[in-house]
Amino acid sequence: MKHMSLERQVRDACEARADKEIVVFSSRGATQRVMTGRELLAAAESAARQLEPARGCCVVLVFPAGEPFISLLLGCFLAGVTAIPVAPPRRGSISTRLAHICAEARPAAVLCQQGLEEGLRTLLGAGAPPVLAWATGLEPPITKGFRPDMPQDTVLIQYTSGSTMTPKGVLISADNILANCNAVQRAWGLDAAARIVNWMPHYHDMGLIGGILCPFFAGGMSVQMSPFDFIRSPRLWLDVISQWKANFSGGPTFAFADVIRKVPQEALAGLDLSSWSRAYCGAEPIPPGLLEVFASHLAAAGLRRDAVFACYGMAEITLFAAGTRGGPHDAGTDGAQGCWLTDEMRQQIVIIDTETGEPVKDGQPGEIWLGGPSQGSGYLASPDLTAESFGHTVPGQEGKFLRTGDIGRIRDGRLWISGRLKDVLFAHGLTIPAAEVETLACKGVPELNAMAAAAFMRDENLPGEAVLLVELVDSRVPVPSPEETRNRMRSTVLGEWGLELCEIHFVDRGQLPRTTSGKVRRSHAAALFRTGNEAFSTGEQG
């Protein structure tokens, strides 16, 4: 029923563009393959036939960006198999993330690109599910597996990036996917004319739902890039947008900052970004002035300021919750960027006082709660965590709400996000979002990257004293007069909140632990620091 509904949607989407481009695969700026709707449906049906024995079960998909992943994902939808996209482990990885997912989900198989199977078998060890390589078929064939207890309409399990704790598997239904894609269509005008460029990882909700499924179900087309292409050269992102006259593309805050830093004005020659009408930025609180500087930086290539806007969402809500173009582009009193809300979005967002549990008035801060049909049904095999986050009621409001764990407020028609409830600092009775401390402390120090920082309490049980770890923008360019800079940072934060930065360490770029989506894991960085990790306590910049 639910699966059949999604199966029909997949077939209809492909058949509507049977002879038109529906997905394009680009590598290092060059087009590698263009698939029509007919070709994509044929590939998905071939995958579905081989996945059929696993109907009602889960499979883990371990693939780099490319055609095999998308064909298998749609094949899962056609075959009634629950898909679990996972990042391919890096060479030499000892991460337990994949093993954790396999132990929790108990998939019928782990499907991977040819050449990865032996490494995955070694990484997973004895007792793991079968690891099967995919090229144009599975060898050996997939066999029936075991499905853990979960709602029978679950078609996708999105594992969170794990910024504050062990990654959790969000149970997503066909109705959740379609409702969220429809919400994006209404909010952003996403339709059959959509041409999206996506470089975000397909195992992350922003890349999977926003970059692959939203244009697919809206009737548009997408150009898929490897995330590594963007990391190697942010200019390639702009090249592909210009080449395909794309009108939708976006990413996290670090992507916008990297374009500003790594693509100088002279490198913009030959680019035409005038078609780029929706340049969405999300995934983390947006630093003061970032969107304004980004738009100004690319104005010579045709990007308009009103095309650039903030958005907000999370895996638990399938992806999208807030943010659209609209209104003046002034920043808040603290320089932050708010997410413009439509009436529909506003009705599904409530700000809750963390002490009383009651809704607050507009302008007052609290925890962001989200309603509406895009909410997943919970976390896989985690009833306590599910009860903590999902299914809450709000006085005077209909339906169930999701507790996001994010701090924010609604003011002047916008949602302003200031940080994570669990990434907070305490001083003199104040609860201070870590992101605000990091941004203010690093202000005016161009050698430091405020988006790659971790502020946390020196002692979890003692308020008032904090530690700040912050990466250099370029490890070859040290902070001049480091002690003087530290003293100025301490004075600024102390004056604002009465919070003492008792230790400030400047560390090399890439030193802080991150989630799969690139967010700094503040709690993990704190744990490493407290156990004496040398990378955070020694060295020339320390």
C-alpha positions as CSV (number, residue, x, y, z in Angstrom):
1,M,0.0,0.0,0.0
2,K,2.4,2.7,1.1
3,H,5.2,1.0,-0.8
4,M,2.9,0.6,-3.9
5,S,2.1,4.3,-3.6
6,L,5.8,5.2,-3.8
7,E,6.3,2.7,-6.5
8,R,3.7,4.4,-8.6
9,Q,5.2,7.8,-8.0
10,V,8.6,6.5,-9.1
11,R,7.2,5.1,-12.3
12,D,5.2,8.2,-13.1
13,A,8.2,10.5,-12.5
14,C,10.3,8.5,-14.9
15,E,7.6,7.9,-17.5
16,A,6.8,11.7,-17.6
17,R,10.4,12.3,-18.8
18,A,10.9,9.1,-20.7
19,D,12.8,10.8,-23.5
20,K,14.1,13.8,-21.5
21,E,17.2,14.1,-19.3
22,I,16.2,13.3,-15.7
23,V,19.6,12.9,-14.0
24,V,23.1,13.9,-15.2
25,F,26.4,12.7,-13.7
26,S,29.3,15.1,-13.7
27,S,32.9,14.5,-12.7
28,R,35.5,17.2,-12.2
29,G,33.2,19.6,-14.2
30,A,32.8,17.3,-17.2
31,T,29.5,15.5,-18.0
32,Q,30.0,11.7,-17.7
33,R,26.5,10.4,-18.4
34,V,23.1,11.8,-19.1
35,M,20.1,9.5,-18.3
36,T,16.6,9.8,-19.6
37,G,13.6,8.8,-17.6
38,R,13.3,5.6,-19.6
39,E,16.9,4.7,-18.9
40,L,16.6,5.4,-15.2
41,L,13.4,3.4,-14.8
42,A,15.0,0.5,-16.7
43,A,18.0,0.6,-14.3
44,A,15.7,0.8,-11.2
45,E,13.6,-2.1,-12.4
46,S,16.7,-4.2,-13.0
47,A,17.8,-3.5,-9.5
48,A,14.3,-4.1,-8.1
49,R,14.2,-7.6,-9.6
50,Q,17.4,-8.6,-7.8
51,L,16.2,-6.9,-4.6
52,E,12.9,-8.7,-4.6
53,P,13.9,-11.5,-2.3
54,A,14.6,-8.9,0.4
55,R,11.1,-7.3,0.2
56,G,10.1,-6.2,3.7
57,C,13.7,-6.1,4.8
58,C,16.5,-3.6,5.0
59,V,19.6,-3.2,2.8
60,V,22.5,-1.0,3.5
61,L,23.8,0.9,0.5
62,V,27.5,1.8,0.6
63,F,28.3,3.7,-2.6
64,P,30.2,6.8,-3.7
65,A,28.2,9.4,-5.6
66,G,27.0,8.1,-9.0
67,E,24.5,6.2,-11.0
68,P,24.6,2.8,-9.2
69,F,23.4,4.4,-5.9
70,I,20.4,6.2,-7.5
71,S,19.4,3.1,-9.5
72,L,19.5,1.0,-6.3
73,L,17.7,3.5,-4.2
74,L,14.8,3.7,-6.7
75,G,15.0,-0.1,-7.0
76,C,14.5,-0.4,-3.3
77,F,11.4,1.8,-3.6
78,L,10.0,-0.3,-6.4
79,A,10.8,-3.6,-4.6
80,G,9.4,-2.6,-1.2
81,V,12.9,-2.8,0.4
82,T,13.9,-0.3,3.1
83,A,17.1,1.5,2.0
84,I,19.8,2.7,4.4
85,P,22.4,4.9,2.7
86,V,25.8,5.0,4.4
87,A,29.1,6.7,3.6
88,P,31.8,4.5,2.2
89,P,34.4,4.2,4.9
90,R,37.7,6.0,4.2
91,R,40.7,3.8,3.4
92,G,42.2,2.6,6.7
93,S,39.1,3.6,8.7
94,I,38.5,1.9,12.0
95,S,35.2,3.7,12.6
96,T,32.5,1.7,14.2
97,R,29.7,3.6,12.5
98,L,28.9,1.0,9.8
99,A,29.2,-1.8,12.3
100,H,26.8,0.0,14.6
101,I,24.3,0.5,11.8
102,C,24.4,-3.2,10.8
103,A,24.0,-4.4,14.3
104,E,21.0,-2.1,14.9
105,A,19.3,-2.5,11.5
106,R,20.1,-6.2,10.9
107,P,19.9,-5.8,7.1
108,A,19.5,-8.6,4.6
109,A,22.7,-7.4,3.0
110,V,25.3,-4.7,2.6
111,L,25.5,-3.7,-1.0
112,C,28.6,-1.9,-2.2
113,Q,30.6,-0.8,-5.2
114,Q,32.8,-3.5,-6.7
115,G,36.2,-3.4,-5.1
116,L,34.9,-2.4,-1.6
117,E,33.5,-5.7,-0.6
118,E,36.7,-7.3,1.0
119,G,37.5,-4.2,2.9
120,L,33.9,-4.0,4.3
121,R,33.9,-7.6,5.3
122,T,37.2,-7.1,7.2
123,L,35.8,-3.9,8.8
124,L,32.5,-5.6,9.9
125,G,34.1,-8.8,11.0
126,A,32.4,-12.1,11.9
127,G,28.7,-12.3,12.2
128,A,28.1,-9.4,9.8
129,P,25.4,-9.5,7.2
130,P,26.5,-10.6,3.7
131,V,28.5,-8.0,1.8
132,L,27.6,-8.1,-1.9
133,A,29.2,-6.1,-4.7
134,W,27.1,-4.5,-7.4
135,A,28.0,-3.7,-11.0
136,T,25.0,-4.7,-13.2
137,G,24.0,-7.4,-10.8
138,L,24.6,-9.0,-7.4
139,E,27.1,-11.8,-7.0
140,P,26.0,-13.9,-5.1
141,P,22.3,-13.0,-5.3
142,I,20.6,-11.5,-2.3
143,T,18.7,-13.8,-0.1
144,K,15.8,-13.2,2.4
145,G,16.9,-11.3,5.5
146,F,15.4,-10.4,8.8
147,R,13.6,-7.1,9.4
148,P,13.7,-5.6,12.9
149,D,10.5,-4.3,14.5
150,M,9.6,-1.0,12.8
151,P,6.6,0.5,11.1
152,Q,5.8,-1.4,7.9
153,D,5.6,1.7,5.8
154,T,9.3,2.5,6.4
155,V,11.0,3.0,3.1
156,L,14.1,4.8,4.2
157,I,16.3,5.0,7.3
158,Q,18.3,8.2,7.5
159,Y,21.1,8.0,10.0
160,T,21.8,11.3,11.7
161,S,25.3,12.8,11.5
162,G,25.9,12.3,15.2
163,S,26.9,15.8,16.2
164,T,26.1,15.2,19.9
165,M,25.9,11.5,20.3
166,T,25.9,8.1,18.6
167,P,24.2,8.4,15.2
168,K,20.5,7.4,15.2
169,G,18.4,5.9,12.5
170,V,15.4,8.0,11.6
171,L,12.4,5.9,10.2
172,I,11.1,7.6,7.1
173,S,7.9,6.6,5.3
174,A,6.8,7.2,1.7
175,D,4.3,9.7,2.9
176,N,7.1,11.6,4.8
177,I,9.2,11.8,1.6
178,L,6.4,12.9,-0.6
179,A,5.1,15.4,1.9
180,N,8.5,17.0,2.4
181,C,9.2,17.1,-1.4
182,N,5.8,18.8,-1.8
183,A,6.6,21.3,0.9
184,V,9.8,22.3,-0.9
185,Q,7.9,22.6,-4.2
186,R,5.4,25.0,-2.6
187,A,8.0,27.0,-0.7
188,W,10.6,27.4,-3.4
189,G,8.6,27.1,-6.6
190,L,10.3,23.8,-7.4
191,D,8.6,22.4,-10.5
192,A,9.2,20.7,-13.9
193,A,11.6,23.6,-14.8
194,A,13.9,22.9,-11.9
195,R,17.5,22.2,-12.7
196,I,19.4,21.3,-9.5
197,V,23.1,20.9,-9.1
198,N,23.8,18.7,-6.1
199,W,27.3,18.0,-4.6
200,M,26.0,17.1,-1.1
201,P,26.6,13.5,0.0
202,H,23.7,11.2,-0.9
203,Y,23.9,9.6,2.6
204,H,23.0,13.0,4.1
205,D,19.4,14.3,4.1
206,M,20.4,17.5,2.4
207,G,21.9,15.6,-0.5
208,L,19.5,12.7,-0.6
209,I,16.2,14.4,-0.2
210,G,17.0,17.9,-1.4
211,G,19.5,17.1,-4.1
212,I,18.1,13.8,-5.5
213,L,14.5,13.1,-4.6
214,C,13.0,16.6,-4.6
215,P,13.8,17.4,-8.2
216,F,13.0,13.8,-9.2
217,F,9.4,14.0,-7.8
218,A,8.9,17.6,-8.8
219,G,9.4,16.7,-12.5
220,G,12.7,18.5,-12.9
221,M,16.2,17.2,-13.5
222,S,19.4,17.1,-11.4
223,V,23.1,17.2,-12.0
224,Q,25.0,15.0,-9.5
225,M,28.5,15.8,-8.5
226,S,30.9,14.0,-6.1
227,P,31.3,15.8,-2.8
228,F,35.1,15.4,-3.3
229,D,34.9,17.5,-6.5
230,F,33.6,20.4,-4.4
231,I,36.2,19.8,-1.7
232,R,39.0,19.8,-4.2
233,S,37.8,22.9,-6.0
234,P,34.7,24.9,-5.0
235,R,35.0,26.6,-8.4
236,L,33.8,23.3,-10.0
237,W,30.4,23.8,-8.3
238,L,30.0,27.2,-9.9
239,D,31.2,25.8,-13.3
240,V,28.5,23.1,-13.3
241,I,25.8,25.6,-12.3
242,S,26.9,27.9,-15.1
243,Q,27.2,25.0,-17.7
244,W,23.7,23.6,-17.0
245,K,22.0,27.0,-16.3
246,A,20.9,25.5,-13.0
247,N,18.3,27.4,-10.9
248,F,18.6,25.5,-7.6
249,S,21.7,24.6,-5.6
250,G,23.0,25.0,-2.1
251,G,24.8,23.6,0.8
252,P,26.0,24.1,4.4
253,T,27.7,27.3,5.6
254,F,31.2,26.0,5.1
255,A,30.5,25.7,1.3
256,F,29.6,29.3,1.0
257,A,32.6,30.3,3.0
258,D,34.9,28.2,0.9
259,V,33.7,29.8,-2.3
260,I,34.5,33.2,-0.9
261,R,37.9,32.1,0.3
262,K,39.0,29.9,-2.5
263,V,37.5,31.3,-5.6
264,P,39.0,34.8,-6.2
265,Q,37.3,37.4,-8.3
266,E,39.6,36.8,-11.2
267,A,38.6,33.1,-11.3
268,L,34.9,34.1,-11.9
269,A,35.7,35.1,-15.5
270,G,33.5,33.1,-18.0
271,L,30.9,32.1,-15.4
272,D,27.2,32.9,-15.8
273,L,25.2,32.5,-12.6
274,S,22.2,34.6,-13.6
275,S,20.0,31.5,-13.8
276,W,20.8,30.6,-10.1
277,S,17.6,31.8,-8.5
278,R,17.6,29.7,-5.3
279,A,21.0,29.5,-3.5
280,Y,20.0,28.0,-0.2
281,C,22.3,27.8,2.8
282,G,21.6,25.7,5.9
283,A,22.7,22.8,8.2
284,E,24.2,25.1,10.9
285,P,23.7,28.6,12.3
286,I,24.8,31.0,9.6
287,P,27.6,33.4,10.6
288,P,27.0,37.1,10.5
289,G,27.3,38.6,7.1
290,L,28.1,35.4,5.3
291,L,25.2,35.4,2.8
292,E,25.7,39.1,2.0
293,V,29.4,38.6,1.3
294,F,28.7,35.5,-0.8
295,A,26.2,37.3,-2.9
296,S,28.5,40.3,-3.3
297,H,31.4,38.1,-4.2
298,L,29.5,36.4,-7.0
299,A,27.6,39.4,-8.2
300,A,30.0,39.9,-11.1
301,A,29.0,36.5,-12.4
302,G,25.4,37.3,-12.4
303,L,24.2,36.0,-9.0
304,R,21.5,38.3,-7.5
305,R,21.3,39.0,-3.8
306,D,17.7,38.0,-3.5
307,A,18.6,34.5,-4.7
308,V,20.6,33.7,-1.6
309,F,18.7,32.7,1.5
310,A,18.9,30.7,4.8
311,C,17.0,27.5,5.3
312,Y,16.6,25.0,8.2
313,G,15.8,21.3,8.5
314,M,16.9,18.0,9.9
315,A,16.8,14.3,9.2
316,E,14.0,13.7,11.7
317,I,11.7,16.0,9.7
318,T,12.8,14.1,6.5
319,L,14.7,17.3,5.5
320,F,13.1,20.7,5.0
321,A,11.3,22.7,7.7
322,A,11.8,26.5,7.1
323,G,13.4,29.1,4.8
324,T,12.5,30.8,1.5
325,R,13.3,33.9,-0.4
326,G,11.4,36.9,0.8
327,G,11.5,40.3,2.4
328,P,14.4,42.5,3.1
329,H,17.8,40.9,3.6
330,D,18.8,42.7,6.8
331,A,20.5,40.7,9.5
332,G,19.3,40.4,13.1
333,T,20.6,42.6,15.9
334,D,23.4,40.1,16.5
335,G,24.3,40.0,12.8
336,A,22.8,36.5,12.3
337,Q,20.7,35.4,9.3
338,G,17.1,34.4,9.8
339,C,15.0,31.9,7.8
340,W,12.0,33.6,6.2
341,L,8.7,31.7,6.9
342,T,5.6,31.2,4.8
343,D,2.3,31.0,6.5
344,E,2.4,27.2,6.1
345,M,5.8,27.0,7.8
346,R,4.8,29.3,10.6
347,Q,1.8,27.1,11.5
348,Q,4.1,24.1,11.9
349,I,6.8,25.7,14.1
350,V,6.4,26.4,17.8
351,I,9.0,27.8,20.2
352,I,8.8,26.2,23.6
353,D,10.1,27.5,26.9
354,T,12.7,24.9,28.1
355,E,11.8,25.5,31.7
356,T,7.9,25.6,31.6
357,G,7.2,23.5,28.5
358,E,4.8,26.2,27.3
359,P,4.9,28.1,24.0
360,V,6.5,31.5,24.1
361,K,5.6,34.7,22.4
362,D,7.2,35.8,19.2
363,G,10.6,37.3,19.9
364,Q,11.3,35.1,22.9
365,P,13.9,32.2,22.7
366,G,13.2,28.6,23.4
367,E,13.5,25.1,21.9
368,I,12.2,24.7,18.3
369,W,9.4,22.1,17.9
370,L,8.2,21.1,14.4
371,G,4.9,19.7,13.4
372,G,3.4,18.6,10.1
373,P,3.4,15.4,7.9
374,S,7.1,15.3,7.2
375,Q,8.0,13.9,10.7
376,G,9.6,10.5,10.8
377,S,8.0,7.9,13.0
378,G,10.9,7.7,15.4
379,Y,14.4,6.2,15.8
380,L,15.2,2.6,14.9
381,A,15.5,0.3,18.0
382,S,15.5,3.3,20.4
383,P,12.2,3.6,22.1
384,D,13.5,5.9,24.9
385,L,15.1,8.3,22.4
386,T,12.0,8.2,20.3
387,A,9.8,9.1,23.2
388,E,12.1,11.9,24.1
389,S,12.0,13.6,20.7
390,F,8.8,12.5,18.8
391,G,5.1,12.7,19.4
392,H,4.8,15.7,21.7
393,T,1.6,17.8,22.1
394,V,1.5,21.5,22.4
395,P,-1.3,23.3,24.2
396,G,-3.7,24.9,21.7
397,Q,-2.1,23.2,18.7
398,E,-3.3,20.2,16.7
399,G,-1.2,17.2,15.9
400,K,2.1,15.9,17.2
401,F,5.4,17.7,17.3
402,L,9.1,16.9,17.1
403,R,11.5,18.3,19.7
404,T,14.5,19.4,17.6
405,G,17.0,20.2,20.4
406,D,17.7,23.5,18.6
407,I,17.4,26.9,20.2
408,G,15.7,29.7,18.3
409,R,13.1,32.4,18.2
410,I,10.6,33.7,15.7
411,R,10.8,37.4,15.0
412,D,9.8,39.7,12.1
413,G,8.5,36.8,10.1
414,R,11.7,34.8,10.4
415,L,13.0,31.8,12.4
416,W,16.4,32.6,14.0
417,I,18.5,29.6,15.0
418,S,21.2,30.3,17.6
419,G,22.5,26.8,18.5
420,R,21.9,23.4,19.9
421,L,20.2,22.8,23.2
422,K,23.0,20.3,24.2
423,D,25.8,22.5,22.8
424,V,25.4,25.2,25.4
425,L,27.6,27.0,28.0
426,F,26.6,28.3,31.4
427,A,27.6,31.4,33.3
428,H,25.8,33.4,36.0
429,G,22.5,31.8,35.3
430,L,22.7,32.3,31.5
431,T,22.4,29.5,29.0
432,I,24.6,30.5,26.0
433,P,24.7,28.7,22.7
434,A,28.2,27.5,21.9
435,A,27.9,28.8,18.3
436,E,27.3,32.3,19.5
437,V,30.4,32.2,21.7
438,E,32.6,30.8,18.9
439,T,31.3,33.5,16.4
440,L,31.9,36.4,18.8
441,A,35.3,35.2,20.0
442,C,36.6,34.8,16.5
443,K,35.2,38.1,15.1
444,G,38.0,40.2,13.7
445,V,40.5,37.4,13.5
446,P,40.6,36.4,9.9
447,E,43.1,33.6,10.5
448,L,40.5,31.7,12.6
449,N,37.5,29.8,11.2
450,A,34.6,30.4,13.5
451,M,32.7,27.6,11.7
452,A,35.3,25.1,12.7
453,A,35.4,25.7,16.4
454,A,34.3,24.0,19.6
455,A,33.4,25.9,22.8
456,F,32.5,23.8,25.9
457,M,32.6,23.9,29.7
458,R,36.0,23.2,31.1
459,D,34.3,21.1,33.8
460,E,30.8,19.8,33.1
461,N,29.8,20.5,36.7
462,L,31.2,24.0,37.1
463,P,29.7,26.9,35.3
464,G,31.5,30.1,34.3
465,E,34.7,28.6,32.8
466,A,34.9,27.4,29.2
467,V,37.4,26.2,26.7
468,L,37.6,27.3,23.1
469,L,39.3,25.2,20.4
470,V,39.3,26.8,17.0
471,E,40.9,25.8,13.7
472,L,43.1,28.0,11.6
473,V,41.7,28.9,8.1
474,D,45.1,27.9,6.7
475,S,47.5,25.9,8.8
476,R,50.4,27.7,7.2
477,V,49.2,31.1,8.3
478,P,49.4,31.4,12.1
479,V,47.6,34.0,14.2
480,P,49.8,37.1,14.7
481,S,50.5,38.0,18.3
482,P,48.6,34.9,19.6
483,E,48.7,35.9,23.3
484,E,47.4,39.4,22.5
485,T,44.7,37.8,20.3
486,R,43.7,35.4,23.1
487,N,43.4,38.2,25.6
488,R,41.2,40.2,23.3
489,M,38.9,37.2,22.7
490,R,38.7,36.5,26.4
491,S,37.8,40.1,27.1
492,T,35.1,40.2,24.4
493,V,33.3,37.0,25.7
494,L,33.7,38.0,29.3
495,G,32.1,41.4,28.6
496,E,29.2,39.9,26.7
497,W,28.2,37.1,29.0
498,G,30.5,37.0,32.0
499,L,31.9,33.7,30.7
500,E,35.6,33.2,31.1
501,L,37.5,31.5,28.3
502,C,40.1,30.0,30.6
503,E,41.8,28.1,27.7
504,I,41.9,29.0,24.0
505,H,43.8,26.8,21.6
506,F,44.4,27.5,17.9
507,V,44.7,24.2,16.1
508,D,45.5,23.1,12.5
509,R,42.8,22.9,9.9
510,G,40.9,19.6,10.0
511,Q,42.0,18.8,13.5
512,L,38.6,18.9,15.2
513,P,36.4,15.8,15.1
514,R,33.4,16.1,12.6
515,T,30.3,14.3,11.7
516,T,29.7,12.7,8.3
517,S,28.1,16.0,7.2
518,G,31.0,18.1,8.3
519,K,29.7,19.6,11.5
520,V,32.1,19.9,14.4
521,R,31.3,17.3,17.1
522,R,31.7,19.6,20.1
523,S,30.9,17.0,22.7
524,H,33.5,14.6,21.2
525,A,36.1,17.4,21.0
526,A,35.4,18.2,24.7
527,A,35.9,14.5,25.6
528,L,39.2,14.3,23.7
529,F,40.4,17.5,25.4
530,R,39.5,16.4,28.9
531,T,41.4,13.1,28.4
532,G,44.5,15.0,27.4
533,N,44.5,14.8,23.6
534,E,47.8,16.3,22.6
535,A,46.5,17.8,19.4
536,F,44.4,20.2,21.4
537,S,46.8,21.1,24.2
538,T,50.3,21.4,22.6
539,G,52.0,22.8,19.6
540,E,53.1,26.3,18.4
541,Q,49.6,27.6,18.1
542,G,48.4,26.0,21.4
